[in-house]
């Protein structure tokens, strides 16, 4: 096998907010990708609006940095920045098929968290060398030695080989752009990281006699070139304008002519005449290409195995907006437009599934978690769609006649004062504590295994009970037998019983019944949820009731009335809040809660049948 010594392909993997994108920033600056006076935003790889607003990476993206090898030559390093959230794990799995090694970032204070386990397991399954990088060593609560021990314990627990455990550990401060192999010797730049990377991440290997072969691992779009297939060349070379074999997912092979060929330099894609083994390229000219397909030599096509990712664990219904206020905010309202957009999403997002339901205007969308589904809905909303979104539900399966549900590994960091209340919260959700460690700093870490459906709506209640101080992370951790019914939300809803405009007089009386979600002047309709009841059952209320006026002057008529501020709900919080018989109405301007069945009479009949054990009609 031949080796390309002038190239390296490496992925940066970690738990969310452990500094991946910040480290890529520092690598770009120190490799000379930017001018000294160039105005570059922080976390330059997080280019999407939602990524910048939420401060997270959602899509895996690659960049290229040129670094010296110590012998007067420059080596091109293709760096793939990956998401840290478990919900976007499909992006991590695809990214790892493009690289020959990985940098595993671990926070010097938080240590390995659930997503650290997930990304490390995926890297070890592909037998990649993993360099451990302990980041944020400047934190006042850093506990570097313990974190290194915990990371090695995790490596051994996941079955890492001796060669992988023997790799050096790097200590970095990504924000300052420094790295060192010895904590007693402060780093001045990222030189030690670059040197270690070149030494321990293998160069791409290829067979000089093997014909051209590349696996499509990601898709992008250009307003000028159309769909772009992003792939890594495994063997052989490819030229612009060349005719190649397109090995489709259905087994057919079709000759196609390449339009354009691009390589990555820093943040830009630049046209290239030719690409060789190990190069990560963007190809234009194949309009219907999808992820997991192979591009090969037209005279000797050899398809690679189709890319597979983990199955979805959570699903929700998504359909047209059927409320009385539909069509006022959005421009894309019909089932045809929604279905076409969902099909388009499936092309670039292999971890999603879209299934038909009994209704022609509603679909079930399955993904890895609440965040992934909420980001999808938020994206559609910003594109002008109006939607009705149902409650997230877990995807169950049947094994040997036994119903099984997905479980999550949950890691929680809380001040010691809140250990009892968090344990009680997860106990109600059938959670099992597996480990509890106190670091002696007043904080405690607890690890639980919890049914995935028990975590729907958990984050909001958790932050309320811990006064906003707690930190929770979770990742999918297999299937177990069905755990029975969970009673998660103890309170019912205040449901409007007629159409109208909410008045201050009505809301003043209703606020004694529970927390309100609307303000005076808000348009309401029958079946819309206007608040949370203080009791278990739902209550039909009239938020549009007006004060009766008479021709008799009242001495107290001009008294100032103060309403408690309403609880404002984001899309994520609304999806967590709703029950089985409720839905979220999403438009480009508003997020409203509503009952699935708007008619109070029909809801009453259905509830009565359910109470007496009769099947609802």
N, C-alpha and C positions, 0 to 999 in steps of 0.2 A: 504494500500500500504506500502511495506517495503522500507527502505532507506539504501543506502550504504554510511555510513559516512566517509569511508576512501578514497573517490574518488570525484573529481570535474571535469567537462568538461566545458571549457570556450574558446570562440573565441575572438581574438583581431581584431577589425574592425576599419577602419578609412579611411580618404582621403589619396591619394598617398603622400608619403614623410612626413607623420606626426609622424613617429618614431615607427611603429609597430614592425618591425624586430629587431631594435636596443633594444627595450624593452624586446623582447624574449631573446636576447643575455644576457642582464643583469640578467634576471630571471634564466637562465641556470647557469651562473657563481655563483650567490649567493645561489642557491639551492645545490651547491656542485657537479654539473654534470661533471665538468672538474677539473683536477689537477691544482694546483697553477702555475706549470711551463709548462702547456700544451700549445702548439702552435695552436691557433684556429683563423681562419680568422674572420674579422668583418662581421656582418650580415650573420652568419653561416647558417641561414635557406635559404638564397637565393643561392641555390646550382647550378642552371643551368648557363651555359655560358652566355646566353642572359640576364638572371636576373642580373648577375654581371656586364655585360657591360653597361646595361641601368640603373642600380641602382634601379630597381623596382622588386616587387614580381609579378610573373605571375601565378604560381601554388600554391594552398592552400596546406600547409603541417602541420603535427602535430608533437609535441614533448611532452615529459612528464617530469615534475619536481616534486620532492618530497620535501614538505615544512612542518615544524613543526606546530602542531595545538595548542601549548601552554600547552598541558597536557601530554607531553612526547611521543606523537605518531606522525608519519609522514603521511601526506595525499598526495596521488598522484594526481597531477593536469595535466590533458591532455590539452595542449594549442594548439589551431589551429591558425596558422598565415595565414592571408588572403590577397589577392591582394587589392591595393588601387585604381586601375584604373577601371572606369566604364566598359571598354571593357571586363574586366575579371569578370564581375558581376556574371556569372554563378558559378564561384568558390566560391564566398561569399555565394550564396544561398545554395549550397550543404553543405558548412561548417557549416552553422547555423542549419542544421538538426541533427548534431552530438553532439550539446552542450546544456547545461542548462542555460547558461548565457553568457554575452558578456562584454568586456571592450571596450568602445568607446573612442579612442584617438582623441584629438583635439589640434591642434597647438596653443600655447599661443599667437601667433601674428596673424596668418592667420584666426583663428576661423573656424566655420563650413563652409565647401565648398560643391559643388554639390554632390560629392560622399559621404560626411558625411550624407547628407539627404537620399541618396539611401540605404546605409548600415543600417542606423538607422531605416528606414521604414521597411526593411526586418526583422530586429530583433524584432520590435514591432508587426509585423504581426504574428510572432511566439510566441508572449507574453513572451518574454525572459526578465529577469531583466538586465538592462544595467547600468553598472558603468561608470560614466563619468570621464575620466582621462585627465587632462590638461597637455600636455607634452611641453617640451622645455621652461620651466619657466625661464631659464637663458638667454633667448634672450634679447638683449638690447632694442628691440622694443616690448617686451611682453606687452599685455594689458589683464591681467588675468581676472579681474572682468567683463569687457565687454564681453569677450569670454564665460565666464560661463553664463551670462545673455542671450547671443545669442543662446547658446546650449539649455538652458531651454525653450526659445521661440520656438526653433525648435522641441523640445520634445512635447510641448503643441500643436503646429501646426500639428504634425503628429498623434495626438490623444492618447498620452501616458496617462496611468491611474495615479491616485494619488500615488499609491505605487511605481511606477517607477520614478516619479518626486521627491519622498522623499528620494531616495538613496543618500548616501554621495558622495561628489566630492573629487577626489584625485589630487594632484599636483606633477608632476614627472619631473625629468631630466634623461631621459633614458640613455643618453650617460655616465653620471656619476654614474648611478645606484642608485638614491635616490628617495624617495617618502615621502610625508607628507600630513596630513589632514588639516593642518593649515599653511598658508603661512608665518606667523610670526615665526614659529618654523621650521627651516631648517631640511630636512630629512638627515639621515645618511646612510640608506640602503633602500631596498625595503620591509622592515618588515611591515610598514603600509599597503602597497598594498596587501601583502600576507594575513594579518589578515582580511582586509575588504573583500577580495575575498572569504575567507572561511566563513565569516559571512553572506554574502548577495547572493552568488551564491549557489542555492540549490544543495544538493547531489542528485545523480540519484535515482529516485523512480521506483519501479517495483512491479509486482504482483508475489508473491512466487508460486502461483498455476498455473501461465500462462506458457505454453510451450515455448521453445526456439524460439526467433524471432529477426532478425537483418536486417537492410536496407543497401544495398550497396550504398555508397555515393561517392566513388572515386575508381580509379583503379591505379595500379602501375605494374611494371614488374621487374622481377629478372632474371638474366642470368642463374640461377640455378633452380629456382622454376617455371618459366613461369609467367603467369598473376596472380597478387595478387588482391584480392577484399578487399578494406578497408571499414569497416562498424562498426557501433556502436551496441552493444548488447542491445536490448530493454528489453527483459525478458528472464528468464531461463539461462542455462549455456550450453557451448559447449566444447567438448574435441577434442584433436587431434586424427585423424583417425576415428572419428564418422561419421555415415551415416546420412545426413540431407536432407531436402526437398528443392529443388531449384525452387522457384516460379518465372517463367520467365515472361517477359513483355507481351508476347502474350497470357497469361492466363494458359499455361500448367504448370504442376508440375512434376518435375523429381527428383528421388533420386540420390544423389551423395555422394561420400566418400571424406572427407577432407584429403588433403595431409599433409599440415603443418599449424600450428597456431602460430602467432607471436603477442606479445605485444610490446609497445614502451617504452624504457627507455632512457631518454635524447634524443640523436640523432640516437640511434641504435634500430633496431628491434631485439628482443631476442625471441628465441623459448619458447613456454609455453605449458603446458599440458592441461590447462583448463582456460576459461575466463568466467566471470560472468556479471550480468546486469551493464550497464554503461561503460564497457570496450570498448575502440576503438581498434579493432583487424585487423590484416591482414591475410587473408585466402588464401592458395594455393590449387590447385587441381581441380578448375572449369575453364576450358580454355576459355569458351565462355560467361562467366558471364558479364553483362553490368550494368551500373549505373542505379539505380532506382529499381532494382529487389530485392526480399526478400529471405532471407535464413531462414528456419523455421524447426520445429520439424517434423521428417518424419512420425510420427504417428498422428499428429494433426497439419497439415500445415495451417497457418493463414496469408495470404499475406497482406502486408501493402500497402497503396495507392502509386502508382507509382510517383516518384519524378518529378515535373514539374518546369521549369524555364521560365523566360521571353523570348518572341520571338525575333529573330534577327531584327535589324533595318537598316542594311547596307549590300550590297552584291557586289560581283565583279566576273567577269569571269576569269577562270584559265584553261589553256590548254597547249598543247605541244608547244615547241618552233619551229616556222615555218620560222625563219629568214634564210638567206643564210649562216650565220655563225654558225648554229645549230650543235651541236655535238663536238665542239672543246674543251669545258671546262668540261662539265658534263659527268656522266656515266649512268644516268637514264633519258632516253629521250622519251620512248614510252608512249602512252595513257594508256596501260594496267598497267604499273608501277605507273603512276600518280593516276589513279583511285583507285588502291589497297591501296596506301598510304593515300588518302583522306578518304577511308572507315575506315582505321585503326585509323585515327585522330578522326573520329566520335565516336569511342568506348569510348574514355576517355574525350571527350569534348562535353558535352550535349548542350552547347549554340551555337554550329555550326550546319549549315544545308548544305548539298550538293545536288544540283538539276541538272538534265540533261538539255542540251540545244539542239538547232536544229542540232548542229554539234557533231559527236560522239567523237571527241578528245578535247572537251571543256566542262567545267562544271561551274555552278554558285555556288559560295561559299558564304553563308550568315552568318554574325556574328554581334557582338554588336557594332563594331566601326572600324575605320581605323587601330588603333594600334593592335587590336587582329588579323585582317587579315594580317597586315604587319609582325607580329611575326610569323604567320603560314608560310608565303612565305619565310621569312628568315630562318626558321627551315628547310624547304624543300630544300632551296638553299644549306645549309651547309651539307645536306645529299647527295648532288651530282645531284639533279634534275635540269633540264633546263625547264623554263616555259615561257609562254606568259601570262601576267596579264593585264586585262582590267581596265578601270576606275571604282572606287567605285561608286555605285549608291544606293539610298535609297530604302528600301522595302516599297512600298505603299500598301494600302488596300482600299476596297470599302465598304462604310457603307451607306445603304439606297440609293444606286445609286449615292452617292457623293464620289469622289476620295479624300482620305486623305493621308497625309505624316507625318513621324515622326518629332517631334520637340525636341530640346535640351534646357536644362537650362544651360546658360553660365555664369560663374563668372569670372570677369576680374579685376586684380589689376594692375594699371599703375600709373606712376608719373602724377601729375596734368597737365603737359604740353601737354600730349598726349591724353587727354580726347576727344578733338574734332575729331582727326584723327581716333580714334577707333570707335567713334559713327558713323562717316561717313562710315567706312569700313563695319560695321554691318548693317547700313541702306541700303546699296546696296544689302545686302544679306537678306532683308526683316525681319531683327531682330527688336524686340520690347523691349525697355528698361523698366524694371519693378522696378528697385531701383538703386539709386546712393548715396553712403555714402562716405564722406571725413573724415578720422580719425585724421586730423590735423597734420599729419606727412609729408605732401607733397605728399601722395599717396591717390588714390581714388579707391574705389571698385564699380564696376557696374555689375548689374545682368540683363541679357537679356533672352528672349525666341526667338530662331532662328530655321528656318527649318534645319534639319540635313544635307541636301545637300548643304546648304550655308556654312557649316563649312568644307567641303572638300576643302583642299588647303588654309584654312584661317590661320593656325598657322604660315606658312612661311612668308606670307605677313604681319601678325601681328607683328612678331618679327623684320621684316625689318623696318616697320613704327615706332616702339617704340624703335629702336636702341638696341634691345635685352634686354630691361629692363622690358617689360611687362610679366605678368603671366596669363595664361588662363587655365581654367578647365571647362569641360562640362559633362553633364550626360543626358541620355534619360528622357524625361518628357511628354510622351503621344503623341497622334495624333491630327492633326488639318486639316481643308480643304486645298487642294493643293493651293499653293501661286502663281502659274504662273511661267513664265520663269525667270531664274536668269542669268545675264551676269557677271560671276565671274572673268574669266581670260581675260583681255583686249587685250593681245598680241597674235599674231600667232606664227607659228613655222618656222624655217629654215630647210628644208627637202632636204636631199641629193638626186640627180637625177640619180646617177649611182654608180656602185661598184668601189672601189679603195682604195687608202691610202691617208688620208688627208695630204696636203702639207702646208708648211709655207706660200708660195706665195699666195695660195688661201685663207687661213684663215686670212691673213693680210687684204685682201680686204673685206672679209665677216664680220670682227669684227665691221666695220662701220654700218652694217645692224642690229646689235643686239648683245646680249650676247651669247657666244659660249659654248658648252658643251664638245668639243673634242680638242685634242692637235695634233700637227704635228706627223705623224706616226701612228695615229689611223686608223684601218680598218673601212671603211664605206660601206654601200650598199644602193641601191635604196629604198627609203621610210624610211630610218633611220633619226631621228631628231638630227641635229647637233648643234642647237642653238635656241634661242628665238628671233623672229622677233620684231623689234621696232614698227611695225604697226599691225593692227588688223588681216589682212589676212595672210595665209601661203605663203611661197615663196620657190620655187624649186631652189636649188643652186648646184654648183659643187665644193665641198670641196677638190676634188682630182686634180684640175687644176694645171698643172705644168708651170713654167716659160719657155717661148720659148727661146732657146739658138741660138745664131748666131756666125759667125766667126769674128764678129767685137767686139773689146774690148770696154766695157762701162766704163766711168770714175766713175760712181756711182755704179758699180756692186758689190763692196765689202762693201757697207755701212751696218752698223748693223741695223737689223730690230727687233723691240721689239713687241711681241704679248702680249695682255692683258691676264692674267691668266684665264683659263676657269672656268666656274661655275661647281664645283664638286657636284654631286647629290647622296644622300643616297637613299636607297630603299623607305623610308617613304616620302622623298621629291619628288621622281619621281612619286609615286602614287598620290600625291597631285597635281602635275603639269599638268598631261595629261588631254586632252579633250576627248569627247565622241568617236571621230574617231581615237584615239591614244591608244597605249598600252605600257607596259614595258616588255622588254626582260630581263629575270633574269637567270643568270648562276652562278655557284659557284665562278667565278672570276669577271664577269662584270655585270653592270646594264646599259642597253641601252634603249633609248626611240625610238619608231618607230610608223609609221602609221599602223592602222589595215590592210588597203589595201596598199600594197607596190607599186603597179603599178601606176605611175603618170597619165597615160592616163585614167585608170578606175576611179581614184579619181576625175579627171576633169569632166568626164561624169556624175558621181554621183552628184557632186556639182552643175552642170548646171541643172540637173533634179530637184534637191531640190529647186533651186532658182526660177524655173518656176512652182513649185507646182506639178510636176509629181512624181509619186511613183518610187523610185529607183528599178531597176530590179536586 
